[in-house]
Amino acid sequence: MAVLLLWQRIYLINDAANLSFSLPTWLGIAESLFSFFALLVVCRRTLARWAHWLPVVLCLLIFGNYVAANLADQAQSPGPRTDIYVFSDYAAQLVRLGQNPYQHDLYEGYHAYRIIPTFTTPLQNDSLSGTEVYPPLMFLSLLPFQWLGLPSAYAYGFFTLLTLAVIYVATPRIFRPIVLLPFFAGEGFLTIPLSGAGESVWLFFIALLIARWSRSRERGLWYGLACAVKQNVWLLAPFLLIRVWRSDGRREALRFALLSGGVFLLINLPFIVAGPGEWFSAILRPFWEPQIYLSVGLSRLTEYGLVLLSKDAYLVLVGGVLAIALVLYGRRGGRWTAAIWLVPGIAAWFSYRALLHYWVFLALPVLLDLLTTERAAEPVVEAPRSRRVSLEVLLIGGFAAALGAALLVYAAAPAAVEAHIHWPVTTVNNRVQDLSLTVTNHSSETMQPRFLVQGDFYHQTVFWHIRRGPIELAPGESGDYDLTGTWPVWSMPYYTGNQIIVADDDNYDLRAFAGLPQDNTVNYPDLPKNIDYRYWRDDQNAPTNWSRLAQPASQPDITWRSASSPGPATCA
C-alpha cells in the first residue's frame, strides 16, 4: 500500500514545474527505484527484522515528495500561502526585536510577504483581518527556525512529522507498519501544513497528551501547551475534566485543571503584562470579528445562497451542540472516551465559518486514542425494556427537529434584498472583470452594500470594487451599481459558473445572490459557444467566442443557365 501511495504521488507531480526546478524529478527517480527494492524485500517468504521500517521510510519519501513539489511551486510563485503563517512569522520577528505582536498592526505583512490575495481573511465590511489572533505559542514555535536561519515556512510541516512520529512510537507494535498509511493517502494532511496552516502545532501536543495519558503529572502540561496554540482546543477542557474525574477522581481533575491553566498562563503572561487590553482583544477576536461566510459545513447553505440562516442562528447551533455533547459525555462518556477529540470539529461544522482544516486533523487523535488507551471490557447486561424515552434520544431528536424547523423557516422567508444582473455582460479575453446590476433593499433597515464574487476558480469569495452606485440603500430603495475586479486577480472566467453576493457591511442577514450561469460548451470544440449571447466582447462587435465574417471586397458576377440550356454556370 505504501508503494502504491508513493507511485501515485510521483505520478501527480507537475512536470511543467520541474522544467525550472529539477528537485522533484531527481527525487521521483530515486523514489521509484527504492519502491522496487521495498517490493523485493516483502516478496521473501520470511521478512527481515528491519522490514517493518520500510513503510516508515516510504512515508518519509512521500512527505519529501510533497516538500519538493512545494519548493517547485514556490520557485514559480514565491510567497506564503496563508495569512496564518504571514502573521505568525511577522509576530515572531517582532518578538526577536523585543516587541509585543499584539500591540502591532500586522496588515503590512500582506505587502512584505507578497501573500496570494485569495488566502487572506476578508471581513464583512470589505477589509482584511490584520492582527495576530492566536495565542503566542502559534508564533513562538517559529522562533527556533528563525534563529537557526531555516525557512520557517516549513515549521508546521516539521510539527506534522513530529506528530506522526509520536503516533508511530505510541502505537502498539503490531499496528505500526500500517498506522501511518491512511494519513498519506490524501493530500490534506500534508499540503495544509506546508501551505502555512498551523494546526500541526497544537496537534503535536494533543498527541503527546494521549500518548502520555497514564502519566497524570504530564497531562496538564501537554494540554496547557496545546491551549497556548489555538482557541479551538479550549473546547476540550470540560470533557477532559470529566474524563480525568471519572478515571482518577476529583483530586486528579483539580490537579489537571490547575496545571494546564498554569502552563497556559505562564506562556501568555509576558504578553498580558505588556498589554493586557491588546492581548485580551486579540485572543477573543476570532469569536467576534466579522469574517465572511466560508464553510465546508452546514453554513455552506448560506454561503451558496440556498438557505439564508443568520449568523446568530449558527452561534445558537454551536452552543446547543456543545451543551448536548457535554450532557451526553457526562452520562455516557465511559463508552465513548475517544469521541471527545471530535468536539472541536463538530462545533466548527455548525459554525458560520468552518474551513476544512478546522477538523480534518482530528482523525489523528481519535485513532491514537483508540489504539493506545486501555479499555476494560464491560459486562453485557440485559437491561429490562422500558417504554420511557431516554434523555439522550430526547436531546438529539429535539435538536434535529429544531434544526430542521429553522432551516424550513429561513428557507421560506421572503428575500430581504434582491439583485439582478444587467445583461449582456462584457468580457475581456473570455473573463468578466466589469459588471452592472440593480440592488433592491426590501428590509426595514438601511444597508451599505458590499459585493463579493464566488466561483470554482477562487478558494473563497473575494470583494469587487464599486465603481459607481449609491453608498447606502434606504428601506424600499433600489440602486444601480457598476462593479469592477482588478485584472487579472479578481476577474473571473465567464464559463465556470459564478455568483455575485450582495451583503451589508455589518448586518449578516441582509444578503442577496445573482448567478452567472455555467457554460459547458467551451469544453467541446464542435459546439457553438455562448449560444444565448449573454456575454459580449469588450469591443461590442460580437458575442463572446463569436466572430463576424468579413465581407469580400468585390462580389462575383454569377450567371446561371436554365436547365434547358446546355453548358455549366459561369462566374465572372
N, C-alpha and C positions, 0 to 999 in steps of 0.2 A: 504494500500500500504506500509506504514512504517513497519507493522508487516511482510509482505512478504519479504521486503528487509532485515529485521533483521534475519528472518529464513534462507534466502539464505546465509547470511554471516556466521551464526552459522554452516550451513552445509559445507561451504567451508573451515572451519578451518582444518589445517593439524593435524590429530590425532597423527601422529608419533612424532611431535614436543612436544605434550602435555605429553609424557611419561617422559620427563626430565624437563618440565616446565608446571606446572599444572594451572597457572592463566587462560589461555583461557578456560579450562574445567570448572572451577568454574564460570567464567563469563558467559559462554554459558548456563549453567544450570539456573543461575539466570535470564538471558535474556529471555530464553524460557518461564519461569514461568511468568515473567512480561508481555510478549506478550499476554498470555491468559487473564490476567487482563485487558489489554488495549482493547482486543476484547469484553470482557464482558461489559465494560463501554460503548462502542459505540453501543451495542445492545439495550440499553434503548431507549424508544420512545422519551424521552426528554433528551438531553445531559446536564450534569452538566456544570456549567460555567467554571470550570477549565479543562474541557476535551480537549480544544484546545491546551493545553500544552503537551498532550500525544505524538503527532508527534515529538515535540522537544525532549522530553525525549528519545523516541525511536531512534532518530537520534544520540543523545549523546551516547546511548548504542552501536550503530553501530560503532561510532568513537572509543569508548572504546574497542570494539572488534578488530578493526584494530591495536590499540596500543598494546593490549595484544598479538596479533599474531606477531607483530613486535618484541616485547620483547622476545617471544619464539624463533623467528628466530635468534635474536641477541645472545640468550643463546647458540645456536648451532654453529653459525658462527659469532663470535664477530667482530666488526669493522664497520665503517661507509660505506654507500653505494655509495656516490659520492664524487668526489674531490671538488665540490662546498662547501659542508659542511666542509670538511677537511681544506681547505684554510681559510674559514671564521672563524672557531673555532681557528685555529692556529693564524690568524691575531688578533682575539680578545684577545688571550693570550699575544701577543706581545704588544698590546695597554695597557694592565694592567701592563706590565713591563716598560712602558714609551717609547716604540719603535714605529717606523713608519713602518707598514707592507709593504708598497710599496717599501721600501728600502731593503727588505729581500728576499732571495730565499727560497720559501716555499716548495721546492722539498722534503726536509726531512720529510715533513708531510706524504708522502706516506708510509714511514717506521714507523714513530712514531704512526700512526693511523691504520696501517695494513689494508690499503684500498684494496678492491677487484680490481684486475687489470683491469677487463673489464668495470669498471665505472670511468676510468681515461679519460683524453682528449689527445689522441695521436696527434702528429704533423706529417706533411708530410715527415719530414726528419728522422723518426723513433726515435723521442724523445717525451717527455711528457711536457705539459704545467705545469710550476712550479711557477707561480706568481699569486697574487691576482689581478683579472682583473675587479672587480666590484667596484662601488662607496662605500664609507665607511659605509653607513647605513646597508649594507648587513651583515657585521660582527659586527658592533656596536650593532645590535639588539640582539646579543647573550650575551652581557656583563651582563645584569641582571640575566640570568640563571647561569652564571659562578660565579657571586658574591654571589648568594644565594645557591650555591652548588648543583643546579639542573642539570640534564643531558641536556646539550644544544642541543643534537641531536633531541630533541622534541620541540625545539623553533619554527621551521617552522610549525609543526603541531598545536602548540598553536596559531600562527598567522592565520592559516586556520580557527580555531574555532572563533577567533575574527572577521574574515571577514564574516563568516556565521551569527554571531550574529548581525553585522551591517546590513546585508541584511534582517534578520528577523525583526529587530526593524524598519527599514526604510520602509518596505513593508506595504501597506495598510492592515488593519486588516482582511479583507475578504480573502486575499490570504495567510496569514501567515501559516495556517495549512499545506499547500502543497508546499510552495515556496522552502523549503529546500530539499524536497524528491528527485528531479532529481539529485542533487549533491552527493547523497548517493547510486544511482542506479549502478554506475560503480566504479571500483577501482581507476581510475586515479586521481580523485580529492583528495583522501585521502592517497593513497600509495606513490604518488610522493613527497608530503611534508615530510612524515615520512621517506622517503628514503634519504632525505638530499637536495632536490632542494628548493631553497629559493624564489620561485615565490610568495608564500603567503604573503611575507612582503610587496612588492610593491602593491600587490592586495588589501591588507588591507587599504592602504592609498588611492587607487583609489576608493574603496568602500565608504570611508568617503567623498571623493571629490564629488561623485554622490549624496550620501545621504544628504550632506550639500550644495548642489549646489545653493540653494536660498540665502545662506549667502555669499555675494560677498567677504567679507574680509577673509573668510576661504578657498576659492577655491585655491588661490595661495599657501597657507600653505600646504594643503594636496598634491597638485601636486608637489611642491618643494620637499617634503619628499619622494614621490614616485620616483622622478628623482634621488634622492640620494641613491637609492637601486640598480637599474639596468638600463642599457642603452636603452633597448627596449622601455621604457616609453617615452624617448625623442622624439620618432617619433610622439607622440600625440600633441606636442607643437603647430605647426601651425594650426592644426584642432581645438584645444581648443581656440586658439586666435580668429579664425574665428567665432566660436560659441559664445564666450563672446561678441565680437564686434557686431554680428548680433542681439543678445538679449538685450545687455545693453549699447552698444555704445563704441566709441573709447576710452573714458577715463577709463572705467572699464577694457577694454582689456589691456591698458597700465599698470594699477594697477596690474592686474593678472600677466603680464609678469615680472614686477619688483619684486613683492612679491615672486613668485615661484623661480625666478632666485636668489633672495637674500637668501632664505631658503637653496637652493642647495649650494650656495657659502659658507654660514655660516657653514654648516656641513663639507664641504670639505676643508675649509680654513686652519685648523691646519695641515693637511697633505700636502697641497700645499706649505705652508710656510716651513715645514720641508724638503721637497724635491720636488720642482716644476717639475723638469725633470722626476723623477721617477713616480710621480703622473700622469702627462700627458701621459707618455708612457703606464702606466698600464691601465688607463681608456680607451684609444683608442686601446689597444691591440686586443680586440675581432674583430675589423674591419680589421686588417692586419695580425694577427697571422696565420701562415699556418696550420690550422687544417685540418684533413682528412674529406672527404665527409661522412656525416652521416645525413640521412634525412628520414622523412615520407612525404615530399612534392615533388615538381617537380624534385628536384635533385636526387631523388631515381633512376631515369632513368640512371643517370651517375654512381651512387653508385653500381648499379647492372650490369653495362656494356651494357645497352640497347641503350642509346644514349650518346655519349661522349661529352656533352656540356661543354665548357670551364668555368673555374671559372669567368673569366671576363664577359662572357655572362650572367651568373647568376647575377653578380653585375649590369649589364645594365638592366636586367629584374626588379630587385628590384627598381632601380632608376626610371624606366619607370612606374612601378605600383604606386609608391609614388607620382609621378608628376600627373598622371592621377587621382588618388584619391583626390589629393588636388584641382585640377580643378573641378572635379565633386562635391566635397563637397562645394566649394565656390559658385557654381552655384545652386546646388540642396540640399544643406545641411539642409535647413529648414525642409525638409520632411524626412530626414534620420539622425536625430541627434544622435541616439543611435549607428549608424554604425561606428562612429569614433573609438570605442573601439576595433574594429576588425582590424584596420590598422596595428598594430604590427604583428598580426598573419598572415595577408595576405602577408605582406612584407617578413616574415620569410618563408612562403610557397614557395616563388620564390627564396629563397636564396640557396647557395650551402650547407649550414648546417642548418637543420630545424628539431630539436627534437620536440617530441610531446608536452612537457611541455612549449614550446615557445608560444603555442596558446590555449591549451586545457582549461586553466582557464579563457580565455576571455569571455566565455559564462556567467560568473557571473556578470561582469559589464554591459554587454548588457541587461541581464534580469533585473538587478536592475534599470537601466536607463529607461527601458520600463515601469516598474511598478511605478516609483516614479516621473518621470518628467511630468509635466502638458503640454499637447499639445492642442493648440487651433484648433478647427475644421476648416479646410479650406473649403471655399465655392466651390461647384462644378461648374465650369465654362466650358461651351462647347467652347473649343478653335477651331478656324477655321482650317480646314485641310490645311496642306501645303505639297507641294511636296519636299521641301527642307529637306535634311538630317540634323538632329541636331548634334551639336558638340559632345555630349555625345556618340552618336552612332558611329561617325567617330573615336573618340578616342579609344573606346573599340574594335570596329571592326578592326581598324588599328593595335592595339596591338595584338589582337588574330591572325591576319594574319601574323604579323611579327614573333610571337612565333611559329606558325605552320611552316613557311618557315625556321626558324632557326633550328627547330628540324629535318626537312627533309634534310637540307644541312649537318648538323652534322652527321645524321644517314647514309647518302650516302658517306661521306668522307672515303677515304682509311685508314686502320689502320696504325697509326704511329709506333706502337710497337706490336709484336706478341709474344705469349708464348705458348709452347707446353710441356705437362707433359710427363715424361718418364714412360711408363707402363712396367710391373706391379708396383704397389705401395706397399711398405711393411707396415704391420700393427702390432701393439702390443696390445693384448687384444682388438681386434676389433677397435682400434684407430690408426689414422695416426699421427705420430709425426716426420717423416722424409719424404722428398720429393725431387725429382730431376726434373729439367725442363730446356728447352732451350729458351732463350730470344733473339729476333732479333730486332734491332733498325732500323726502316725504315725512321726515321725522319732525318732532316738536322742538328740536334743538338746532342751533346754528352750528354748522360744520366748516372746518377748514380742510378741503380735500387734499389728499396726497395720492400719488399714482404709482403703483408698482406693476412690474411686468413679470410674468411667470411662464416658464416653458421648460421643455425637457433639455434645453441647451444650457440652463443655469442650474447651479447647485442650490440656489434659494431665490426667492423673489428679490428683485432689485428695483430701486426707485428710478423713475424717469422725471426729467425736469419739466416744469410748467413754463412754456414759452409765452403763452397768452391765456388769460382767463381770470375770473374774479377770485380774490383771496378767500372770501367767505361766501357761503350759501345759507341764506336765512331759511327758516321753515317754509316749505312750499315753493321755494325758488329754484330755477334752473339756470345753468350756465354752460357756455361753450368753452372748451379748453383745447389748446394746441400743445401737444407734448413732444418731447424730443429725447432721444437717447444718444449719448456721446458715442460716436463711431470710433473703433469697432466694438468697444467693450460692452455697451448696453444695447446695441441693436440686436434684432432677432430675425432668424430665417422665417420667411412668411409661411413656409410649408410644414413646419414642425408641429403646429398646434399650440397656440399660446392663449393667454388670457390677461386682460388688464384688470387690476384690482384697484378700486377706489376705496380709500379709507380716510377716516378723520385723523387728525394729528394727535388726538388724545382719547377719543371715545372708541373703544373696540367694537361697539355694537353698530356703528354706522359704517357699513361696508356694502359694496356692490361689485359685480363681476360682469365683464363683457368679453366674449370669446372671439378669437381669431381662429377659424376652423382649420383643421389639418388638411393638407393636400398631398395625398399619397401618389398622385400621378407623376411626381418628379422622380420616383424610383423606377419608372417604366419608360424607356426611350421611345416606345412605339405609341404612347398615348398622348393626346393633346394635354397641355398643362394649363392650369388656371382657367378651367372651362367656363366658370361663371363670371369671369372678368372682375373679380373683387379687388385684384391688385393691379396697379398700373405702374409702368416705368416712370422714373423721375422726369424724363423728357416729355411725358404725356402723349407720345406718339402712338403707343400701342400698349395693350395689356402686358403684364409681366410674363416673360417666356414666350411672347409672341413678337413677330416682326412683320412689317409691311413690305409686300413685294414691290420692287421698283418697276415702274412702267418703262418699256423700251423707248428709246429716243424717237424712233420712226416706226409707224405701223406698216406692216407689209400689205401690199395690194393683192388680195386673194380673189381669183376669178374661178367660179365654179361652173362647170359644164353640166348640162342636164343629162339625165340618164340615157336619153336617146341619141345624144351627140357623142361621136367617138372621141377618144383621147382622154388623158388624165387631166385633173385640175392643175392649173398653173398658178404660180406665186411670183408676183413682180417685185 
